[in-house]
Amino acid sequence: MQNRIDQLFAKKQHGVLNIYCTAGFPKLNDTLPVMTALQQHGADLIELGMPFSDPLADGPVIQDSSTKALQNGMSLHTLFTQLAEFRQTIHVPVILMGYFNPVLTYGVEAFCAKCAEVGIDGIIVPDLPMAEYENEYRPVFEKYNLHLIFLVTPETSEERIRKIDSLSKGFLYAVSSSSTTGKDKNMNDQQAYFERLKSLQLSNPVLIGFGIKDKATFDTASAYANGAIIGTAFIKAIEHSQDIDKTVETFISGIIQ
């Protein structure tokens, strides 16, 4: 079966909205209600964070959500239990985003097999070195039709971007600037970087992340790439929500209306 991420980009090349949420946040059993609301109200893609105690690439808001999810009792085992039948109702592509240590502890092949079993489409692992993936783990990911999505930054050389493009499947995650998630940035300051990426005519679609928080930043990113990823702003929106569905509806309508 064709990967759902590929299906998405085959039919939608512009304005793709990927929203990040942390599994088990705000409450342990909010994972599926949040995902359901995201699909219902217009997210094209869901990036589901696997909480980890040392999330290097994440800013304080997402780190805090990760800590709270772990305190709530979230673990990979719990997450896979929650996701056991999610494909009965969720049809958009879903990516797991997290760090390599828990995956290694779970067992890389066991993890990939479980992802395939429940219906996960792709994985983002910021601390998995490209060479290690290419030389050791690529056949395992491909065996289970899981797209590994790499990150590129303004400092990534053209040679390395092209190498990453050749190894990646699904899309490239273009980090808008070299910092952690959630930092306030002027998207227009990154224009030269975005234009450079666009000029490379890469084989994979590109989504821009880090600092995308509202309609203006989403539209700016979408002008240079296939769409954008929103994380920190969404986590802030749902953190104290009394009505997840309504909060998600309001948040997404503010981005795409």
C-alpha positions in Angstrom: 0.0 0.0 0.0 1.3 3.5 -0.9 2.4 5.4 2.2 -0.2 7.9 3.3 2.4 10.7 3.4 3.0 10.1 -0.3 -0.7 10.0 -1.0 -1.1 13.4 0.7 1.6 15.1 -1.3 0.3 13.5 -4.5 -3.0 15.4 -4.1 -1.9 18.5 -2.2 1.3 20.3 -3.0 0.7 23.7 -1.3 -0.4 24.8 2.1 0.0 21.5 3.8 -0.6 21.9 7.6 1.3 19.5 9.9 0.4 20.0 13.6 2.6 18.6 16.4 1.0 17.3 19.6 2.6 15.5 22.5 1.2 12.0 23.2 -0.4 11.9 26.7 -0.8 15.6 27.0 -2.5 17.6 28.5 -3.9 14.4 30.1 -2.8 10.8 29.5 -5.9 9.8 27.6 -6.1 13.0 25.5 -3.9 11.5 22.7 -6.8 10.2 20.5 -9.3 13.1 21.3 -6.6 15.6 20.2 -5.8 13.6 17.0 -9.5 13.2 16.2 -10.1 17.0 16.6 -7.0 17.8 14.4 -8.3 15.6 11.6 -11.9 16.9 12.0 -10.9 20.6 11.8 -8.4 20.5 8.9 -4.9 19.3 9.8 -3.4 17.5 6.8 -0.8 15.6 8.8 -0.4 14.8 12.5 3.1 14.7 14.2 2.8 12.9 17.5 5.5 13.5 20.0 6.9 10.5 21.9 7.7 12.0 25.3 11.3 11.8 26.4 13.1 13.1 29.4 15.9 14.8 27.4 14.3 16.3 24.3 17.3 18.2 22.8 15.7 20.0 19.9 12.6 21.1 21.8 12.1 24.4 23.5 10.7 24.9 27.0 7.0 24.6 26.1 7.3 21.2 24.3 9.9 20.0 26.9 7.3 20.9 29.6 4.5 19.0 27.7 6.9 16.0 27.5 7.6 16.1 31.2 3.9 16.3 32.0 3.0 13.4 29.7 5.7 11.3 31.3 4.3 12.2 34.7 0.8 11.3 33.4 2.2 7.8 32.8 3.0 8.0 29.1 5.4 5.4 27.7 6.0 3.8 24.3 4.0 0.7 25.5 1.1 2.9 26.6 1.2 4.9 23.4 1.0 1.8 21.2 -1.9 0.6 23.3 -3.7 3.9 22.7 -3.0 3.7 19.0 -4.0 0.1 18.6 -7.2 0.9 16.7 -6.8 4.5 15.8 -6.9 3.8 12.1 -10.6 3.0 12.4 -11.3 6.7 12.8 -8.1 8.6 11.9 -7.2 8.6 8.2 -4.7 11.4 7.8 -1.0 10.6 7.8 0.5 10.3 11.3 4.2 10.6 12.1 5.9 9.8 15.4 8.5 12.3 16.5 11.0 11.5 19.2 14.5 10.6 20.2 16.5 7.5 19.5 17.2 6.2 23.0 13.6 5.0 23.7 13.4 3.4 20.2 16.7 1.6 20.8 15.5 0.4 24.2 12.3 -0.8 22.7 14.2 -2.5 19.9 14.5 -0.8 16.5 12.9 -3.7 14.6 10.2 -4.3 17.2 9.4 -0.5 17.2 9.1 -0.4 13.4 7.0 -3.5 13.3 4.7 -2.0 16.0 4.4 1.2 14.0 3.4 -0.7 10.9 1.0 -2.8 12.9 -1.0 0.2 14.3 -0.7 2.3 11.1 2.1 4.9 11.6 3.4 6.4 8.4 6.7 8.1 9.3 9.2 8.8 12.0 11.3 11.9 12.9 14.3 11.1 15.1 16.5 14.3 15.3 19.4 12.5 17.1 19.7 9.5 14.7 22.8 10.2 12.7 22.4 10.1 8.9 25.3 7.7 8.4 24.0 5.3 11.1 20.5 5.3 9.5 22.0 4.7 6.0 24.4 1.9 7.1 22.4 0.1 9.8 18.7 0.9 10.1 17.5 1.9 6.6 16.5 -1.6 5.5 14.4 -2.1 8.7 12.5 1.2 8.2 11.9 0.4 4.5 10.8 -3.2 5.3 7.9 -1.7 7.3 7.1 1.1 4.8 8.1 3.7 7.4 9.4 7.0 6.0 12.3 8.5 8.0 12.1 12.3 7.9 15.4 14.2 8.3 15.8 17.8 9.4 17.8 20.4 7.5 18.9 23.8 8.9 20.2 27.1 7.5 23.7 25.8 8.2 23.3 22.5 6.3 25.5 22.5 3.2 24.0 21.9 -0.3 25.9 18.7 -0.6 24.5 17.4 2.7 21.0 18.6 1.8 21.1 16.6 -1.4 22.4 13.6 0.5 19.6 13.9 3.0 17.1 14.3 0.2 18.4 11.1 -1.4 17.9 9.2 1.9 14.7 10.7 3.0 11.2 9.7 2.2 7.9 11.6 2.8 9.3 15.1 3.1 12.2 17.2 4.4 11.7 19.0 7.7 13.3 22.4 7.1 14.1 24.0 10.5 13.6 27.7 10.0 16.6 28.7 12.1 19.3 27.1 14.2 17.6 27.1 17.6 15.1 25.0 19.6 11.3 24.9 18.9 9.1 27.8 20.0 11.6 30.7 19.6 10.1 33.8 18.1 11.6 34.5 14.7 10.9 36.8 11.8 10.1 34.4 9.0 11.1 37.0 6.4 14.7 37.1 7.9 15.0 33.5 6.6 14.0 34.4 3.0 17.5 33.6 1.5 17.6 30.2 3.2 14.0 29.3 2.1 14.8 30.5 -1.5 18.0 28.4 -1.5 16.0 25.3 -0.5 13.4 26.0 -3.2 16.1 26.5 -5.9 17.6 23.1 -5.2 14.5 21.4 -6.7 14.7 18.5 -4.2 12.9 15.3 -4.9 11.0 15.4 -1.6 8.4 17.9 -0.6 9.6 20.4 2.1 7.7 21.5 5.2 9.1 24.4 7.3 9.0 24.2 11.1 10.2 26.0 14.3 8.6 29.5 14.8 5.4 28.9 12.8 2.6 30.0 15.1 -0.2 31.8 13.3 -1.7 32.5 9.9 1.0 35.1 8.9 4.0 32.8 9.7 2.2 29.8 8.1 1.4 31.7 4.9 5.0 33.0 4.7 6.5 29.5 5.1 4.0 28.1 2.6 5.1 30.6 0.0 8.5 29.0 0.0 7.7 25.3 0.7 4.9 22.8 0.5 3.6 23.8 3.9 4.6 24.2 7.5 4.6 22.5 10.9 3.1 24.1 14.0 4.1 22.8 17.5 4.7 25.1 20.4 1.8 27.4 19.6 -0.6 24.5 19.5 0.7 23.0 22.7 0.1 26.4 24.4 -3.4 26.5 23.0 -4.5 23.1 24.4 -2.6 23.1 27.6 -5.4 24.4 29.8 -8.3 23.6 27.4 -11.6 22.6 29.0 -13.0 21.6 25.5 -10.3 20.0 23.3 -12.5 19.9 20.2 -13.5 23.5 20.4 -10.0 24.7 21.2 -8.6 22.8 18.2 -11.3 24.1 15.9 -10.6 27.7 16.9 -6.8 27.2 16.6 -6.9 25.7 13.1 -9.5 28.1 11.8 -7.2 30.9 12.8 -4.4 29.4 10.6 -6.2 28.3 7.5 -9.3 30.6 7.1 
